[in-house]
Amino acid sequence: MRFYNRMYTMLRPLGRTLWLLIGLAFTQFALAQQPANGEGPRPRPPFKIDPDPRVEQRSYHFEDTDEEIKFVLYVSSKVSKDRKNPLIVALHGLGGDGNFIVRNRLVDLAEERGYIVAGPLGYNVGGWYGSPVMVFDNRPIEPPNLAELSEQDVMNVLAMMREEFNVDDERTYLLGHSMGGAGTLFLGSKHPSNWAALAVIAPAAFLMLEKRADYLTRIRDAGIPVMVVQGGKDTAVPPEYTQRWVESMQELGVQHEYIQFPDGDHGTVIGDGMPEIFRFFAEHSKTSSE
């Protein structure tokens, strides 16, 4: 534990390093998704990726700032207006958009199991969904209310899904990768009545560590189970940090499950973890958790 404590005391002065590590790992993930041609400049945020052709590219008017904000949507062919359907809100990692998470294995499983999946932008590619915004070089947060706008964007998309579809409030789930994992822990604790279960993949919740007991206590008291997925070779979000969250879940009595892929890195754990996440969600509705 002294090792963990020393590492945490280094977090704030190393904020720039942490940002760069996450950015580098996400850049590597972005590169891995693109056709390899050996040419072209190294991508910089905002990262671009060819969308999964099955996923809708949408936008809506964000009244708070009078802007059009993008989000992505996948609706299984099994979704019906005549019955309540499960919903997943999926939060992407730093520098990308919803296309980086609502794709491939997630879409395959959503189609097979009859899910609606919405991927908010989080206002911009580095909004952090209401959780503490990670900055570096002492730069100001722009806009100053970025965290609040990012949080509101997620809640707006959730409200739109409930208005457009026959959503099952007993089976509405929140998952996130990296920055999205931090956002999942934050929004899961702040808006607990909305979620039947949470799933966090390599959560970059560094700036939440000090107050993790507060976040987890609210999640526990709401009876929300949590799935945690981690890669053993992740250099952006090292397993040691994620395990601190898991240890606190154990100490506080949070219902949870932890899966670590020994050879997983910051990108591969997204696809690798999806079957277990969908299995976990299927086992936990609000009714089953009561």
Order of alpha helices (4+ residues) and beta strands (2+ residues): alpha-alpha-beta-beta-beta-alpha-beta-alpha-beta-alpha-beta-alpha-beta-alpha-beta-alpha-alpha
